[in-house]
Amino acid sequence: MTSSLSVIVLFENHEQCLAGCLDSVIDNHLATEIILVNGGSTDGSTAIARSYEAKYPNVTLIKQPYRGVAAARNHGVGKAHGEYVIFVSGDDKIGGASLGKLYCIGSAAQADMVCGLIIDQRTSRVIDSCPTHLYDQVMPGIEGFTALVKANAYNPLPYGYMYRKEWLEQCNLSFDEESINADEFWMQSAFLFANKVLFTSIAFYYLAPKPLLIHDIDLDGPPHAKDLLRTGALLFDLAKSYSFEESQRIYNSCIYANALRVYMSGFRIVTALRTHSIFELPTHNMHSFKEIKNDISSEISSLCQMYYSRASDFEQEYQAWLNNPCDPIVSNMTEVELEQKRIILVYNGPAWQHYEDTLANLPPNYVITLDRKYKDRAFAIVFYMPGLNEHLYGDIEKPEGQIWIRWNMEPETKFLWMLNEELNDVFDLRMDYHSYADIVCPYYAGFKVSKIALNITPEQKKNKICMLISSRVNQSRREEYVAELMQYVDIDSYGRLYKNSSMEGEDKGWESKIALYGQYKFVIAFENSILEDYVTEKLYDPLLAGSVPIYMGAPNVHEFTPASDCLINTDYFTSPKELASYLKQCYEDDTEYMKYHRWREEPWNETFVKKVEIQDESPFIRLCQVLDGKDSDQ
């Protein structure tokens, strides 16, 4: 058969949409052969495929045992006779007359790869659009790949491209049939091998809404994660074959960026597994990035660092989970012992959470585990809302009678999906910083008289104002306020925001921060968001250190302080200029300044003291008490 184009259609249980897919290809009226590969369908898809094979002479149904997507594509390419080939999923569609347009301009240019636009079937919007300046451009594949990575538009899926068959054979370019994520390495290799890549603005591939790739994280997750880490290592090795000489630096840097993106995806799944019985972290070479990070092109260094940081965070989160003290207790129990316990599963949580004190005081009828294999038999499940989207692959069924707890320490406006009423209706209890929460988890826990600095004198304060803000979350508009304030007073900034100073000596984290604050009269204590009850360590750390916080944040902040005159509130000033004028007055007037330290020697606000005392018990101990209370209410 002589044809211009071979369309390889892989289908698996696409009974509802396969006919529409095939009609869209046939309607292009191009001399096209259509090769159908069955992905192991159990519905009526196979019958539909057979009917099209019987009706159209250019349609062929491959009859062979299904060995995975990679093998199916390789077999399809092997059977193809067209000058070009494209890959289509049985639930997607091809735009009318688009194949002819792509073929004509691709063949005329003798391009090895021809790139068109992928369109979302639901919204008709372009997905992963390449930069418009690349439209109608022909360039070497490595340059095209680099342009896409720099624009954050690189898509590792083989859909959306047309490939020259002879070139594929010359390069011996085939999908790794042992890899679940074969697309990743195949697409990277294709761009490196291609002499000519043509980018077009032709909308031709219409992508259907896809089910999640991991239908059952317990079963599919481990091999998927392991294969991504393996692929990341292969891409790292590939990058090492290029040098950091100036002519190749940007190319090499983009390959490293791609490898780190794959590592990030792999470690995201790793940290979502959290079941001891099904996964062991394989060895990898991701951290060798630290050895070459200074050689990375400045055009791509921030992207590389972002991928590496996120991948490292996921890995550290997994390691913290792996070494948690809860699971050995549960795993060493007999089934009879476990049946007598109420299991609290912490589905996910922040890296800073420690459980030792909780375990020491846990009621005898409760156990806490972080192992998700207990998710169906748990009495209660605690979900830490920030980052929960990184841990979910599809819906989690809620067994009847199981209690779900919504845990959060971040401003909800930072994660707007947390404000979704339908989502929140799923939860039975809330554990957060709000005063009305079922279990209050504030930032003032541990703020005790015994810990605060005493005997403060003006002479101790050699410096005036400092600031340590690095997060760029700016819902409070604190960045603009600080920028204007710095026009009128000097501020030593040690964080990434407006950094102009550096700490001396070894950075010991919180200990170094408290020591730094203690040297200053004032500390900028601006929250990233302004919400009722959202009062964080931004306020409490300066108070502990013996400084005076200049506060911007919760409108009800005085409900969460030991005294009303322990801080300077920006709300009390009409502008940063007026605040600066008052601060200068405090520099010169020791009596005015010292009135913000009187609280240290006086009885504290009794309401605040009681709030702090409640926090002497771990929130998880108080959760057990609330759960027991729900029993008595029923």
Backbone torsions as a table, in degrees:
resi	resn	phi	psi	omega
1	MET	NA	131.1	175.9
2	THR	-100.2	126.7	-179.0
3	SER	-147.8	154.4	178.0
4	SER	-76.6	-34.7	-169.8
5	LEU	-144.7	137.6	173.8
6	SER	-109.0	123.0	179.1
7	VAL	-105.3	116.9	-178.0
8	ILE	-99.6	111.9	-176.1
9	VAL	-106.7	116.5	176.7
10	LEU	-99.7	121.9	-178.8
11	PHE	-126.4	147.7	176.5
12	GLU	-152.0	108.0	-179.6
13	ASN	54.8	47.2	179.5
14	HIS	-108.0	37.3	-176.1
15	GLU	-54.7	-37.3	-174.4
16	GLN	-76.5	-18.8	-171.5
17	CYS	-132.8	-5.1	-175.9
18	LEU	-62.8	-42.1	-179.9
19	ALA	-60.6	-42.5	178.3
20	GLY	-62.8	-38.5	177.2
21	CYS	-62.3	-50.1	-177.3
22	LEU	-65.7	-39.4	177.4
23	ASP	-61.1	-38.7	-179.0
24	SER	-65.6	-33.6	177.1
25	VAL	-73.2	-46.3	-178.7
26	ILE	-62.9	-36.7	-178.3
27	ASP	-66.7	-9.1	179.0
28	ASN	-74.5	-12.4	174.5
29	HIS	53.4	39.7	174.6
30	LEU	-109.0	148.8	175.8
31	ALA	-64.2	89.9	-168.5
32	THR	-127.1	138.7	168.1
33	GLU	-102.4	140.3	-178.2
34	ILE	-116.1	118.6	-178.2
35	ILE	-107.9	117.1	-178.0
36	LEU	-99.1	130.4	179.0
37	VAL	-122.1	120.7	-177.9
38	ASN	-82.2	124.1	-179.7
39	GLY	-89.6	22.5	179.3
40	GLY	93.6	37.3	-176.2
41	SER	-65.8	143.5	175.5
42	THR	-115.3	-0.6	179.0
43	ASP	-101.2	-153.8	-177.2
44	GLY	-85.9	9.7	-177.7
45	SER	-59.5	-42.3	-176.3
46	THR	-62.4	-41.2	178.4
47	ALA	-62.3	-39.5	177.8
48	ILE	-63.2	-44.5	179.7
49	ALA	-60.3	-42.5	179.7
50	ARG	-64.0	-37.1	-179.7
51	SER	-65.9	-37.3	177.9
52	TYR	-70.9	-36.5	177.4
53	GLU	-63.2	-38.8	179.9
54	ALA	-70.9	-31.7	-174.5
55	LYS	-85.8	-35.3	-173.5
56	TYR	-116.9	127.1	-177.9
57	PRO	-69.5	-18.8	-179.3
58	ASN	-93.5	8.4	179.1
59	VAL	-107.6	128.5	179.3
60	THR	-126.7	129.7	175.5
61	LEU	-100.2	117.8	179.5
62	ILE	-73.7	129.3	-179.8
63	LYS	-110.4	98.4	178.0
64	GLN	-159.0	156.4	176.9
65	PRO	-59.5	137.3	-178.3
66	TYR	-79.0	127.6	-178.0
67	ARG	-122.7	23.0	178.6
68	GLY	110.3	166.6	-176.4
69	VAL	-62.4	-44.5	-176.5
70	ALA	-61.2	-46.5	-179.9
71	ALA	-64.5	-38.9	179.7
72	ALA	-62.6	-43.7	179.1
73	ARG	-65.8	-43.6	179.2
74	ASN	-59.5	-43.4	-179.7
75	HIS	-65.7	-38.4	178.2
76	GLY	-62.9	-44.4	178.6
77	VAL	-63.2	-39.0	179.8
78	GLY	-63.2	-30.3	-179.7
79	LYS	-88.5	-9.9	-173.6
80	ALA	-74.9	144.8	178.0
81	HIS	-117.2	-5.6	-175.1
82	GLY	-74.3	160.9	175.4
83	GLU	-66.4	-35.0	177.0
84	TYR	-127.0	157.5	175.8
85	VAL	-129.5	149.8	169.6
86	ILE	-134.6	157.2	178.1
87	PHE	-109.6	134.2	-179.2
88	VAL	-133.1	137.3	172.8
89	SER	-86.3	143.6	-173.6
90	GLY	-63.3	-12.0	177.8
91	ASP	-102.1	1.7	179.6
92	ASP	-101.6	175.4	-179.2
93	LYS	-136.2	161.3	177.3
94	ILE	-111.7	134.5	-179.4
95	GLY	-66.5	146.6	-178.2
96	GLY	-57.9	129.0	176.3
97	ALA	65.6	2.6	-175.6
98	SER	-72.7	-33.9	-178.3
99	LEU	-63.7	-40.3	178.7
100	GLY	-61.7	-42.0	179.5
101	LYS	-63.6	-47.0	-179.4
102	LEU	-61.9	-44.1	-177.8
103	TYR	-63.2	-46.0	-175.9
104	CYS	-60.2	-48.7	-177.1
105	ILE	-75.5	-31.4	177.9
106	GLY	-69.4	-44.0	-179.6
107	SER	-66.6	-40.2	179.1
108	ALA	-61.5	-35.6	-179.3
109	ALA	-87.6	-6.9	-173.6
110	GLN	50.6	43.6	179.6
111	ALA	-76.6	142.0	176.3
112	ASP	-76.0	-34.2	177.5
113	MET	-133.5	136.3	177.2
114	VAL	-121.5	121.7	-175.0
115	CYS	-100.8	126.2	172.0
116	GLY	-113.6	-174.3	-178.1
117	LEU	-97.2	142.0	175.3
118	ILE	-99.6	130.0	-175.8
119	ILE	-115.8	137.0	174.3
120	ASP	-74.8	120.8	-178.2
121	GLN	-60.3	-33.3	-176.3
122	ARG	-73.9	-43.7	-171.2
123	THR	-106.4	-11.9	-175.9
124	SER	63.0	20.9	178.6
125	ARG	-96.1	152.0	178.5
126	VAL	-73.0	136.0	178.2
127	ILE	-107.9	136.7	176.9
128	ASP	49.2	50.5	-176.6
129	SER	-68.4	135.9	174.3
130	CYS	-76.6	155.6	-179.1
131	PRO	-56.5	139.6	-175.6
132	THR	-62.4	-25.4	-178.4
133	HIS	-70.8	-10.9	177.3
134	LEU	-88.1	-13.1	-177.5
135	TYR	-55.3	134.6	177.1
136	ASP	66.1	15.4	177.9
137	GLN	-97.2	140.5	173.2
138	VAL	-113.3	130.1	-176.8
139	MET	-154.0	162.7	174.4
140	PRO	-59.1	147.5	-175.7
141	GLY	-56.7	-40.2	-178.0
142	ILE	-63.4	-35.0	178.3
143	GLU	-72.4	-37.8	177.2
144	GLY	-65.4	-43.2	177.6
145	PHE	-59.8	-44.8	-179.2
146	THR	-62.2	-42.1	-179.9
147	ALA	-62.7	-40.4	-180.0
148	LEU	-67.7	-42.7	-179.9
149	VAL	-64.4	-43.5	-179.9
150	LYS	-62.0	-31.6	179.2
151	ALA	-90.0	3.6	-177.7
152	ASN	55.8	40.5	-176.7
153	ALA	-124.0	11.4	-179.2
154	TYR	-73.4	128.8	179.6
155	ASN	-118.0	117.2	-175.2
156	PRO	-80.9	9.2	179.4
157	LEU	-89.6	141.3	-177.8
158	PRO	-75.7	-10.0	175.1
159	TYR	-69.2	153.1	177.8
160	GLY	93.6	0.6	179.8
161	TYR	-129.1	155.2	170.5
162	MET	-116.4	135.4	-172.5
163	TYR	-120.3	138.2	178.9
164	ARG	-76.1	121.4	-173.2
165	LYS	-60.1	-46.7	-177.9
166	GLU	-60.6	-38.3	178.5
167	TRP	-64.7	-42.4	178.0
168	LEU	-58.0	-41.8	-178.8
169	GLU	-70.6	-40.3	179.4
170	GLN	-62.3	-37.7	-179.3
171	CYS	-85.3	-4.7	-175.7
172	ASN	52.6	43.5	-174.5
173	LEU	-88.5	106.0	-179.9
174	SER	-132.6	159.1	179.7
175	PHE	-79.9	137.9	178.5
176	ASP	-70.4	110.3	-174.5
177	GLU	-74.6	-8.1	176.4
178	GLU	-93.8	-4.9	-174.2
179	SER	-105.3	132.7	174.9
180	ILE	-71.6	-31.0	-176.8
181	ASN	-109.5	44.1	-174.8
182	ALA	-59.0	-28.2	-178.8
183	ASP	-56.6	-38.9	-173.9
184	GLU	-57.5	-54.3	-176.6
185	PHE	-74.6	-33.6	-179.3
186	TRP	-63.5	-47.0	-179.2
187	MET	-65.6	-40.4	177.6
188	GLN	-60.8	-45.4	179.9
189	SER	-63.6	-40.4	-179.4
190	ALA	-58.7	-45.0	179.7
191	PHE	-65.9	-35.2	-179.1
192	LEU	-73.1	-33.4	-179.3
193	PHE	-81.2	-25.7	-171.5
194	ALA	-68.1	129.0	174.1
195	ASN	-81.7	-33.0	-179.3
196	LYS	-136.3	123.9	170.7
197	VAL	-118.7	127.8	179.4
198	LEU	-107.2	123.3	177.0
199	PHE	-98.9	134.7	-179.4
200	THR	-129.6	168.1	175.6
201	SER	-104.8	20.9	-176.8
202	ILE	-82.9	120.7	176.7
203	ALA	-82.2	112.4	-176.1
204	PHE	-130.6	-26.4	-173.7
205	TYR	-110.1	117.0	-177.1
206	TYR	-104.7	108.9	-171.9
207	LEU	-86.5	127.5	177.4
208	ALA	-81.3	157.1	173.3
209	PRO	-57.9	129.2	-174.8
210	LYS	-100.5	142.3	168.0
211	PRO	-67.8	156.9	179.6
212	LEU	-60.3	142.2	-176.8
213	LEU	-64.2	-31.8	-178.4
214	ILE	-106.9	99.0	-176.5
215	HIS	-74.8	-34.9	178.9
216	ASP	-134.4	102.9	-173.4
217	ILE	-59.6	-32.5	-178.5
218	ASP	-65.6	-36.4	-175.2
219	LEU	-93.4	-46.6	-174.9
220	ASP	-87.5	-25.2	-173.6
221	GLY	-60.4	-51.7	-176.0
222	PRO	-57.2	-51.6	178.6
223	PRO	-65.0	-33.9	178.8
224	HIS	-63.7	-46.3	-179.7
225	ALA	-64.9	-45.9	-179.7
226	LYS	-60.1	-40.6	-178.4
227	ASP	-69.4	-35.9	176.2
228	LEU	-64.2	-41.5	178.0
229	LEU	-65.7	-38.3	176.0
230	ARG	-63.3	-42.8	179.9
231	THR	-65.9	-39.2	175.8
232	GLY	-58.3	-41.6	178.6
233	ALA	-64.7	-40.0	178.1
234	LEU	-63.4	-41.1	179.0
235	LEU	-67.5	-35.5	175.3
236	PHE	-61.7	-45.5	179.4
237	ASP	-62.8	-37.1	178.1
238	LEU	-63.5	-42.8	-180.0
239	ALA	-61.6	-33.9	-178.6
240	LYS	-67.7	-17.6	178.7
241	SER	-76.4	-11.1	174.5
242	TYR	-102.9	152.2	-179.1
243	SER	-97.7	170.9	175.3
244	PHE	-98.5	21.2	172.1
245	GLU	-61.4	153.2	-170.8
246	GLU	-54.8	-35.6	-176.9
247	SER	-70.0	-23.1	-176.8
248	GLN	-115.4	-2.8	-171.9
249	ARG	-57.1	-48.3	-176.0
250	ILE	-67.2	-37.5	178.7
251	TYR	-63.4	-49.6	-180.0
252	ASN	-59.6	-41.2	-178.6
253	SER	-63.3	-38.5	-179.8
254	CYS	-70.2	-33.4	175.9
255	ILE	-66.7	-40.8	176.2
256	TYR	-62.7	-40.1	178.6
257	ALA	-60.8	-42.3	179.1
258	ASN	-63.9	-42.6	178.8
259	ALA	-61.4	-41.9	-179.6
260	LEU	-68.6	-33.6	175.6
261	ARG	-62.6	-41.8	178.6
262	VAL	-65.5	-42.7	176.8
263	TYR	-59.5	-42.5	179.3
264	MET	-59.3	-44.1	178.8
265	SER	-62.6	-41.5	-179.8
266	GLY	-64.8	-46.2	-178.6
267	PHE	-71.9	-25.1	174.1
268	ARG	-62.6	-42.1	178.1
269	ILE	-70.4	-38.6	179.2
270	VAL	-55.9	-46.6	-177.2
271	THR	-73.9	-14.0	177.3
272	ALA	-88.6	-11.4	-176.2
273	LEU	-71.4	-65.0	173.4
274	ARG	51.6	43.3	172.5
275	THR	-135.8	111.9	-171.1
276	HIS	-57.3	-31.5	-169.5
277	SER	-79.3	-7.6	-170.6
278	ILE	-122.9	0.8	-172.6
279	PHE	-150.1	138.4	171.6
280	GLU	-130.6	126.3	-174.7
281	LEU	-64.5	121.9	178.3
282	PRO	-75.6	161.2	175.8
283	THR	-69.5	153.4	-179.0
284	HIS	-154.4	170.4	-176.2
285	ASN	-117.6	20.7	-174.7
286	MET	-58.8	-39.0	-173.1
287	HIS	-74.1	-5.7	172.5
288	SER	-67.0	-11.7	175.5
289	PHE	-58.2	-33.0	-178.7
290	LYS	-61.9	-26.0	-179.1
291	GLU	-75.9	-23.5	-175.0
292	ILE	-119.6	2.9	-172.8
293	LYS	-60.8	-30.0	179.6
294	ASN	-74.3	-14.7	178.2
295	ASP	-89.3	-13.0	-178.0
296	ILE	-64.1	140.4	179.2
297	SER	-57.6	138.9	-179.8
298	SER	-61.3	-24.4	-179.7
299	GLU	-68.1	-21.4	-173.0
300	ILE	-127.5	-0.4	-172.8
301	SER	-63.5	-39.8	-178.6
302	SER	-66.3	-36.4	177.8
303	LEU	-66.7	-43.8	177.7
304	CYS	-60.0	-45.4	-177.9
305	GLN	-65.1	-36.6	178.5
306	MET	-63.9	-46.8	178.7
307	TYR	-61.9	-44.6	-177.7
308	TYR	-64.9	-42.9	-178.8
309	SER	-63.0	-43.9	-179.2
310	ARG	-67.4	-41.7	177.9
311	ALA	-62.3	-42.2	179.3
312	SER	-65.2	-39.5	178.1
313	ASP	-62.3	-43.2	178.9
314	PHE	-62.9	-42.4	-179.2
315	GLU	-64.1	-44.3	179.7
316	GLN	-64.1	-37.9	178.2
317	GLU	-63.1	-40.4	178.2
318	TYR	-65.0	-44.0	-179.7
319	GLN	-64.0	-38.7	177.3
320	ALA	-63.5	-41.5	177.0
321	TRP	-63.7	-42.9	-176.4
322	LEU	-60.5	-34.5	-176.2
323	ASN	-99.5	15.3	-178.3
324	ASN	-67.0	149.9	-175.1
325	PRO	-82.7	-5.8	-174.5
326	CYS	-78.1	-45.9	-168.5
327	ASP	-65.6	-36.4	176.7
328	PRO	-58.3	-33.9	179.3
329	ILE	-63.9	-46.1	-178.3
330	VAL	-69.5	-43.7	-176.3
331	SER	-66.2	-23.9	179.9
332	ASN	-87.0	-2.9	178.7
333	MET	-82.8	146.8	172.4
334	THR	-75.7	163.6	179.2
335	GLU	-61.7	-36.3	179.1
336	VAL	-64.6	-43.5	178.9
337	GLU	-63.6	-41.6	-177.1
338	LEU	-67.9	-33.4	178.9
339	GLU	-62.6	-23.6	-178.0
340	GLN	-89.8	-0.5	-176.3
341	LYS	-108.6	152.7	167.7
342	ARG	-93.4	119.6	-177.0
343	ILE	-90.5	125.0	170.2
344	ILE	-105.0	115.1	177.5
345	LEU	-95.9	121.7	171.1
346	VAL	-89.0	99.6	-172.9
347	TYR	-62.8	-42.1	173.9
348	ASN	-157.0	157.9	-178.0
349	GLY	-159.6	168.5	179.8
350	PRO	-71.7	152.0	-177.9
351	ALA	-63.3	-25.0	-176.1
352	TRP	-81.0	-7.3	-177.2
353	GLN	-75.6	128.0	176.1
354	HIS	-116.6	149.1	-171.9
355	TYR	-116.9	0.7	-174.6
356	GLU	-59.5	-49.7	-180.0
357	ASP	-63.0	-37.5	178.6
358	THR	-62.4	-46.7	-177.8
359	LEU	-63.2	-34.0	-178.6
360	ALA	-68.2	-23.5	-175.5
361	ASN	-120.7	12.3	-175.7
362	LEU	-67.9	134.9	176.0
363	PRO	-54.6	144.0	-172.6
364	PRO	-63.9	-19.4	-179.7
365	ASN	-91.3	8.0	179.9
366	TYR	-121.1	150.3	167.3
367	VAL	-133.8	149.6	176.5
368	ILE	-114.9	134.7	176.4
369	THR	-136.2	154.7	173.7
370	LEU	-112.0	7.1	-176.9
371	ASP	-90.0	117.0	-172.1
372	ARG	-74.4	-4.4	176.2
373	LYS	-66.8	-14.1	179.2
374	TYR	-94.1	9.8	-171.4
375	LYS	-63.3	-30.5	-178.1
376	ASP	-82.0	-26.0	-177.7
377	ARG	-103.7	0.5	-179.6
378	ALA	-66.4	143.0	173.9
379	PHE	-72.2	-37.6	179.8
380	ALA	-145.8	148.1	176.5
381	ILE	-124.9	130.8	178.2
382	VAL	-102.7	123.0	178.8
383	PHE	-110.8	122.4	175.2
384	TYR	-85.5	113.2	-167.1
385	MET	-64.2	-47.4	176.3
386	PRO	-62.8	125.7	179.8
387	GLY	87.1	-3.0	-179.9
388	LEU	-61.2	-34.1	179.6
389	ASN	-62.8	-21.6	177.1
390	GLU	-78.1	-10.5	-173.5
391	HIS	-112.4	-4.1	-175.3
392	LEU	-108.1	133.2	173.1
393	TYR	-126.6	82.6	-176.0
394	GLY	92.4	-177.0	-176.0
395	ASP	-76.0	149.4	170.4
396	ILE	-107.3	125.1	178.6
397	GLU	-73.2	136.7	178.7
398	LYS	-101.4	108.0	179.3
399	PRO	-61.8	148.3	179.5
400	GLU	-59.4	130.8	178.1
401	GLY	90.4	-14.4	178.8
402	GLN	-73.0	142.9	-176.8
403	ILE	-105.9	127.9	179.6
404	TRP	-108.9	136.0	-177.5
405	ILE	-117.3	131.0	179.1
406	ARG	-95.2	111.1	-175.6
407	TRP	-109.7	131.4	-176.6
408	ASN	-157.3	139.7	175.6
409	MET	-126.1	9.0	-176.2
410	GLU	-113.5	158.3	176.2
411	PRO	-65.0	130.9	-177.2
412	GLU	-61.7	-29.4	-179.1
413	THR	-68.2	-14.7	176.0
414	LYS	-76.4	-25.6	178.8
415	PHE	-128.9	85.5	-170.9
416	LEU	-59.2	-27.2	-179.7
417	TRP	-64.3	-19.9	178.2
418	MET	-70.8	-14.5	179.3
419	LEU	-88.9	-0.6	-179.2
420	ASN	-66.4	118.1	-176.2
421	GLU	-64.8	-38.6	179.9
422	GLU	-62.4	-39.9	177.0
423	LEU	-64.7	-47.5	-175.8
424	ASN	-66.5	-26.1	179.0
425	ASP	-66.2	-18.6	-179.5
426	VAL	-72.1	-24.9	-173.9
427	PHE	-91.8	147.1	-178.2
428	ASP	-97.5	-30.4	-177.6
429	LEU	-137.6	155.8	174.5
430	ARG	-123.4	139.8	-178.8
431	MET	-128.7	98.6	-175.8
432	ASP	-157.7	-167.7	-173.5
433	TYR	-81.9	-9.6	-177.4
434	HIS	-69.8	143.0	-179.4
435	SER	-63.8	-25.7	-177.8
436	TYR	-92.9	5.4	179.9
437	ALA	-65.0	153.7	176.5
438	ASP	-65.9	-37.8	174.1
439	ILE	-127.9	109.9	-176.0
440	VAL	-80.2	126.4	179.0
441	CYS	-123.6	82.4	-174.9
442	PRO	-93.8	174.6	177.8
443	TYR	-85.1	-9.8	-179.3
444	TYR	-86.7	2.0	176.8
445	ALA	-57.2	129.5	-179.7
446	GLY	88.5	0.0	179.3
447	PHE	-81.2	97.0	-171.7
448	LYS	-119.1	154.7	176.5
449	VAL	-56.7	-38.5	-176.6
450	SER	-66.2	-15.0	-175.4
451	LYS	-101.9	-12.7	-173.5
452	ILE	-83.9	154.0	175.9
453	ALA	-73.7	136.7	-178.9
454	LEU	-120.8	174.1	175.6
455	ASN	55.5	46.3	179.7
456	ILE	-76.8	136.1	174.4
457	THR	-129.6	152.3	179.0
458	PRO	-59.6	-30.0	-177.0
459	GLU	-66.3	-25.5	179.4
460	GLN	-68.9	-22.2	-172.5
461	LYS	-95.3	93.8	-177.9
462	LYS	-78.6	-23.1	-175.7
463	ASN	-116.8	164.2	-170.9
464	LYS	-97.9	-71.9	-176.2
465	ILE	-131.3	136.4	172.5
466	CYS	-130.2	166.8	-178.5
467	MET	-148.6	140.0	176.8
468	LEU	-136.5	82.7	-179.7
469	ILE	-125.6	125.8	178.6
470	SER	-119.0	-33.4	-178.9
471	SER	-63.4	138.6	179.0
472	ARG	-95.6	9.4	172.0
473	VAL	-65.2	124.0	-167.5
474	ASN	-136.2	38.3	-178.5
475	GLN	-68.9	-20.4	177.3
476	SER	-85.2	-6.9	-175.7
477	ARG	64.7	31.1	-178.3
478	ARG	-67.9	-31.3	-178.3
479	GLU	-61.7	-43.7	-179.4
480	GLU	-66.5	-38.8	-179.5
481	TYR	-64.6	-45.5	-179.8
482	VAL	-62.8	-42.6	-179.2
483	ALA	-58.1	-42.0	179.0
484	GLU	-71.7	-39.9	179.5
485	LEU	-60.6	-36.5	-178.5
486	MET	-69.4	-11.1	174.6
487	GLN	-74.5	-19.3	-173.7
488	TYR	-115.4	-23.9	177.2
489	VAL	-137.7	151.2	177.1
490	ASP	-79.2	135.8	177.0
491	ILE	-130.1	125.1	175.1
492	ASP	-83.3	111.7	-176.7
493	SER	-104.0	120.1	-177.5
494	TYR	-102.9	-10.7	178.2
495	GLY	-92.7	-176.9	-178.2
496	ARG	-69.6	-24.3	178.8
497	LEU	-75.9	114.7	177.5
498	TYR	54.8	37.8	-175.8
499	LYS	-58.6	126.9	175.4
500	ASN	-140.2	4.9	-178.5
501	SER	-141.6	157.9	178.8
502	SER	-133.0	143.2	177.3
503	MET	-69.6	148.0	175.8
504	GLU	-93.9	146.6	175.9
505	GLY	78.3	-172.1	-177.8
506	GLU	-71.1	135.4	177.5
507	ASP	-82.9	110.4	-179.0
508	LYS	-104.3	27.3	175.6
509	GLY	71.4	-129.5	-174.9
510	TRP	-58.2	-39.2	-179.9
511	GLU	-60.3	-43.1	179.0
512	SER	-67.6	-36.9	179.8
513	LYS	-63.4	-46.4	-179.7
514	ILE	-62.5	-40.9	178.8
515	ALA	-63.2	-39.2	179.0
516	LEU	-65.7	-48.7	-178.7
517	TYR	-59.0	-35.7	-177.9
518	GLY	-64.1	-16.1	-179.5
519	GLN	-86.2	-8.7	-172.2
520	TYR	-114.3	148.9	174.1
521	LYS	-67.7	-42.2	-175.5
522	PHE	-131.7	150.7	174.6
523	VAL	-129.7	131.2	174.2
524	ILE	-68.3	117.9	-178.0
525	ALA	-122.3	72.5	-176.2
526	PHE	-103.1	121.2	176.8
527	GLU	-70.7	155.5	178.0
528	ASN	-78.8	-16.4	179.5
529	SER	-142.3	150.3	179.8
530	ILE	-109.7	105.1	-177.9
531	LEU	-141.2	150.0	173.3
532	GLU	-55.2	133.8	173.6
533	ASP	75.5	-10.5	-176.8
534	TYR	-84.2	86.0	179.4
535	VAL	-121.9	118.3	-169.4
536	THR	-112.8	-171.0	178.1
537	GLU	-61.4	-15.5	176.0
538	LYS	-54.4	-36.3	178.4
539	LEU	-84.4	-45.5	-168.1
540	TYR	-76.3	-32.7	-179.8
541	ASP	-63.0	-46.1	175.9
542	PRO	-61.0	-38.0	178.9
543	LEU	-63.2	-42.9	177.7
544	LEU	-62.9	-38.5	-173.6
545	ALA	-76.5	-15.5	-178.1
546	GLY	97.8	20.6	178.0
547	SER	-110.9	179.3	178.6
548	VAL	-114.7	117.9	178.4
549	PRO	-75.2	135.1	169.0
550	ILE	-95.6	107.7	-163.7
551	TYR	-104.7	137.5	168.4
552	MET	-133.0	125.3	-179.7
553	GLY	166.2	-130.1	-172.3
554	ALA	-55.3	129.7	179.4
555	PRO	-65.4	-20.5	178.8
556	ASN	-107.8	34.8	-174.9
557	VAL	-56.8	-32.3	-175.1
558	HIS	-70.2	-11.2	172.2
559	GLU	-73.8	-10.5	-173.6
560	PHE	-124.7	28.4	179.9
561	THR	-127.3	154.3	178.9
562	PRO	-70.5	-21.0	-179.9
563	ALA	-159.7	155.9	-176.8
564	SER	-73.5	-22.1	-175.5
565	ASP	-108.2	34.8	178.6
566	CYS	-98.7	-2.2	-178.0
567	LEU	-144.3	164.7	172.1
568	ILE	-110.3	119.2	-174.5
569	ASN	-97.9	126.3	-179.8
570	THR	-62.0	-22.7	179.5
571	ASP	-62.1	-21.4	-176.1
572	TYR	-85.8	2.9	-178.0
573	PHE	-125.7	143.3	-175.2
574	THR	-76.7	-17.7	-177.0
575	SER	-163.5	161.6	174.1
576	PRO	-58.5	-32.7	179.8
577	LYS	-64.9	-42.8	179.3
578	GLU	-65.8	-40.1	176.7
579	LEU	-60.9	-44.4	-179.9
580	ALA	-59.5	-40.9	178.9
581	SER	-61.0	-40.6	179.9
582	TYR	-69.3	-38.8	178.9
583	LEU	-62.4	-39.7	177.6
584	LYS	-64.1	-35.4	176.0
585	GLN	-62.3	-40.9	179.1
586	CYS	-67.4	-30.0	176.0
587	TYR	-59.3	-40.7	-172.9
588	GLU	-90.1	-24.7	-173.9
589	ASP	-111.6	98.5	-177.8
590	ASP	-62.2	-35.1	-179.3
591	THR	-64.2	-43.2	178.6
592	GLU	-63.4	-42.3	-179.5
593	TYR	-66.3	-44.3	-172.8
594	MET	-69.6	-16.0	178.9
595	LYS	-65.2	-19.2	177.6
596	TYR	-82.7	0.1	177.0
597	HIS	-115.0	-1.5	-177.6
598	ARG	-60.2	-33.8	-176.8
599	TRP	-58.5	-25.3	-177.4
600	ARG	-64.8	-27.1	-177.1
601	GLU	-105.9	4.8	-175.8
602	GLU	-119.7	163.5	176.5
603	PRO	-60.9	143.0	-178.5
604	TRP	-84.0	163.9	173.3
605	ASN	-54.5	120.6	-173.1
606	GLU	-63.2	-37.7	178.7
607	THR	-61.9	-41.3	179.2
608	PHE	-66.9	-40.7	179.4
609	VAL	-58.4	-42.8	179.9
610	LYS	-65.6	-37.6	177.9
611	LYS	-62.5	-41.9	-179.5
612	VAL	-66.6	-40.2	-178.2
613	GLU	-62.4	-35.8	178.1
614	ILE	-59.2	-31.7	-176.7
615	GLN	-77.2	-2.7	176.1
616	ASP	-62.4	-25.9	175.0
617	GLU	-93.6	135.9	178.0
618	SER	-54.8	144.4	177.4
619	PRO	-58.8	-29.0	179.7
620	PHE	-74.5	-30.2	173.8
621	ILE	-67.4	-42.7	178.4
622	ARG	-67.7	-30.6	174.7
623	LEU	-62.2	-43.3	178.2
624	CYS	-59.3	-40.1	179.8
625	GLN	-65.1	-40.3	178.5
626	VAL	-66.6	-40.9	178.0
627	LEU	-62.8	-40.7	175.7
628	ASP	-63.2	-37.8	178.8
629	GLY	-64.7	-34.7	178.1
630	LYS	-65.0	-33.1	176.7
631	ASP	-63.0	-45.7	-176.6
632	SER	-69.7	-23.6	179.8
633	ASP	-77.7	-19.6	-174.1
634	GLN	-89.4	NA	NA
